[in-house]
């Protein structure tokens, strides 16, 4: 019963039970940072929180990018993400990867960018380096928060700036990493409701040592509590004693950069392993992951080879049409699903 209540509360906090208005969305976005693009997205697409907004959040976030109300960086494991500028100091502390021994190539590019903003094409012309040599060096400088890639639209040719020129008032020493992790984990706890260290690592890619230290400190401060189901905020542990909502019936086809998928990725990819080239999406059914869609990503619509489920056999049959329609709504190639639960489909 408690697990059902946890799921229902998580769906509510994620705005998967009722879609968020702009104010609610902004709060959800902050707690879900770094914001990510839809997995296998078109180049230059802004981040979105799929299924959660009562408006077109792709266009909303595109406008926020143009106004620099969302800024780009390399955060979890060096991956690209978007944060609100108010949280720049916090996320810099949590994710910075200091550059203590720069390579000659990194040094040369940094010196160029410190003189003036340049595009990669201009760097190539200035240095004679190849793009494949320039790009990883820029990414490493970006992880060190020494340069900033000013992607405010969907264009390919973007300027690279000295970080301190773009954000002269940012105090990157405002937080220690330990302090930053504690703040971010509490936000994560509010939206996930119940979590463990593996979920934190799966989403943020911090080290086990740093996560363990942050969780221990939060427990000592009573900022979180440990329960039979996992860690929670103290208020949520109390709330769940009387919270009697149940998850709404729903079938959500979740892309691989979704917050809930990323937080559970460490077990999802093992549970739904398959022989096909790609896991296209995961299936969130009534608030819990119960399946995956396997096939092949294409720049044209994806090819779906199989829908794999761990539902009881009778439920998988009863809900087959609804599940297939939810997958077909993703715009798959030839509107065709080859298999359902491993069985070849004759007609789609």
N, C-alpha and C positions, 0 to 999 in steps of 0.2 A: 504493500500500500504506500509506503514511504517513497519507494522508487517511482511509482506512478505520479505521486505528488511532485517529486523532483522534476520529472519530465515535463509535467504540465507547467510548472513555474518557469522552467528553462524556456519553453516555447513562448510563454508570455513575455519574459525578459528579452528574448530575441526578436520579438514582434513578428513571430510566425503564427500566433493566434489572432492578433489584430494588427493590421499594418500601421506603421508609424507615420505621424504627421511630421512636418519639418523639424519642430522642436525636439520631438522624441527621437527622430532620426539622428540629429546632431549629437545627442547624448549617447545613442547606441554606437555611432561611428567612433566617438572618442574611446569608448570602452573596448572597441573591436580593433583598434589600431595595432599594427599598421594596416591600412586599408589596401586591399588587393584587387587587381583586375580579375574578371572572369577567366578561369583557366582556359587556355587555347583561345584567347580573345583576339580580335582584330588589333593590329598595331595602333598604339596611341589611345586606345580606349581608356577612359577614366575608371577608377575603382567603383564597385557597386556592392550593395548588400542585398543580394537577390532574394526576392519574395517578401521583403521586409518593409518597403516604403509604400505609402498610398499615393505616390507621385513618381515621375520618371527620374530616378536618382542618378542614372547615367548622365543625363543632361544637366541635372543639378550639380553634380560633381565636376562635370566639364566646365561649368561656369565658375565653380570654386577654384579650379586649376588656373583659369585665366586671370583671376584676381589674386592668385597666390594665397588663397585661403586654404588650399591644400598644397603641401610641398613634398617633393620627392626625395627619397633617400634609400640607402641600403641598410636593412635592419636584420631581420631574423635569418641567420645563416648567410648574410650577404645578399639576400633577395631584395628586389625592389618593392617598395611600399610607399604609401602616402599617409602623411600625418597632418594634423592641424598645426600651424606655426606656433601656437601657444604651448605646444608640448615638445618643441624642438629640443630644449635643454634636457628634458626628461628622457627622451628617446636617444639623444646623443650619449648620455651617461649610461644608458642600458645597453647600447649596441656598439659603441665606438670600438674600433679595432686599431689601436695606436700603431703608427708606422715608425718603428724604431731603427730599422735598417733598410732605408729605401734603396732600390736598385738604381743604376745610372739612368735607365729609361724613365722611371717614376720621377726622379729628380729633374730630369730635363723637361718633362711635360709640366711638372709643377712650376718650374721657373718661368716657362712660357705663359702659363695661365695667370701667374701672379702679375705679369706685366699687362695683360689684357685678356678679356674673354675671347675664347676661340671655339670654333666648331671642330669636329674630328677631321673634316676635310682640310681645314686650315692647318691643323697640327701636322697632318700628313705632308702638306706642301712645305711647311717650315722645317720639318725634321728629316723627311725622307723615309720615315718609318711606315710600315704597313699598317693598315687598319687593324689587322689581327694582332699586331704588337701593341698598338696604342690602347685598344679597348680594355684588355685586362689590367693594364697599368692605371687607367682612369678609374676603373672599378675599385682597385685597391686604395687609391687616393680618396675616393668617395667614402669607403668604409672607415677611413681615418678622419672623416669630416674636415678634410683639407680643401676640397673642391665641391662645387655644387653644380648639378646638371639642371639647367633651367628649362624643364619641359612643362610649359604652360598651355600647350596645345598638342595636337596629334601629328605635327610635322616631324619629318625624319631628322632634319639638320638643326640640332639644338646647341645652344651656347653652353660652354663650361666656364664657370667663374670661380674665383678664389672665394672660399666659403665665408671668410670674415668680411669680404666686401658685400656679399649678399645679405649677411645677418650680423651687422656690426654691433648690435646690442646683445647678442646671445652670449650668455655666460655658460660655457660648456663645462665649467667646474662647479656649477650650482649644486649638483647632486653627485653623490658617490654612486657607483654601480649598484651597491647593496641597497641604498635608499630608493633608487629608481625601480629596481626589481620589486620591492615591496609595494610601491604605489601601483605599478602596472598589474601585479598579481591580484591585488584587491579588486581592481576593475574587472579583470578576467573572472574572478570569483562571482561577482555580481551577475554577470551575463551567462555564465556557465552553471551557476548555482552550486554544483557539487563537482569537485575535481580532485585529481591526484598529481603527483610530480611529473608523471609520464605525459599527461595532457599538456602541462605547462611547457615541457621540453619540446613536445611535438609541434606546438604552435609558435613558440618564440626562439627555439634553437639555442637556448643558453646552456651552459655546462651543468652537469649534475651537481657539482660542488656549489655553484652559485645558487641554483634553485633550492638545494637542501638548506643552505644557510638562510635564504630569504624566508622560506616556509617556517623554519625553526624560530626565527625572530618574530614572525607574524603570530605564531602560536604563543610565544612568550608574552607578547603584548596583548593577547586576546583579541587580535584583529581578525583572526580566523580560529575556528575550532575543529578538532578532529572528531568525526562520527564514524559509525559502522559503514557508512556509504562513501566516505571521503571527507575532504576538507570543505568547510562552508564558512560563510560570514556568520557571526553569532546571531544576528537578527534573523537570518534565514533559517538557522537551526531551530529557533523559537517559532518562527512563522510556520514551518512545516509540521509542527505538532498539531496544528488546527487547520491547515490548508487542505481542502478536500476537493479541489478541482481535478479534473481528469483531462488528459490530452485530447484535443479534437481529432476526429478522424481526418487524415490528410495523407496525400502522397506527394512528396516534394523531391524532385530530381535535382540533387545538389552537385554543383561543380566542385572541382578539387581544391580550389582556393577559398571556398567558403569557410568561415570561422569554425563552424561545428565539424566540418570535415578535417580541417587542419589540426584541430585539437585532438581528434581521434585517429589521425592518420596512422599512428604507430601500430594499431591493431586492425584497422580496416583493410590495409593493403595485404596483411597476412591472412585474415579471415576470408577475403574474397579474391584470393589468388586464382589465376586462370592462365591458359596457354595463349591467349590472344594478345595482339600488340599493345593495346592500351586499355586502361580503365577509364571509361568516358565520364561516368557520373556515379554517385552513390545515391541510394534510395532511402530517404528519411520517411518512414511510414508510421503514422500516429506518434510522431515525436522521437522515434528510436530508429537507428540504422538497422535495416533488415535486408539489404541487398546492394548489388552493384550492376552496372551496365558495362559490358565489355565489347570491344570492337577495335576500330581504327580511326584515329583523328585524321581528318582531311582539311585542306583549306576550302574545299567544297564541303557540303554537309558530311558529318561523320557517318561511318558504317557501323551498324549495330549487329554484332554477332550473337550475343546472348544476354538475357536478363536472368541474373542469378539471385535467388532469394533464400532466406532462412526462416521464412514463415512456416507455420504448420501447413501440411499439404492441402487440407481442405480450404484454408484461408487463401493460399496461393492460387487455387482454382477459382474461388469465389471472387477474388479481386483482380483477376487476370486482365479483364477488359480495361478497368480503371488504371491499372499499372501501365499497360501498353499504351493507352492514350496519353498518359503523363509523359512517357518517354518519346512518343511520336511528336509531342508538342515541342520538343527540342529542335525540330527541323532536321531529321536524319535523312540520309541519302535514299532516294527513291521511296521514301516513306515506308521502308521495309525493315522489319525485325526478323532476323534469321532463325533465332531460337528463343524459347522461353523455358527456363529451368532445364536447359540442355536438350530439349526436344525440338526437332526441326518443325517450323511452322509452314504449313502448306499455303495458307492464305493470310495476308496481312490486312 
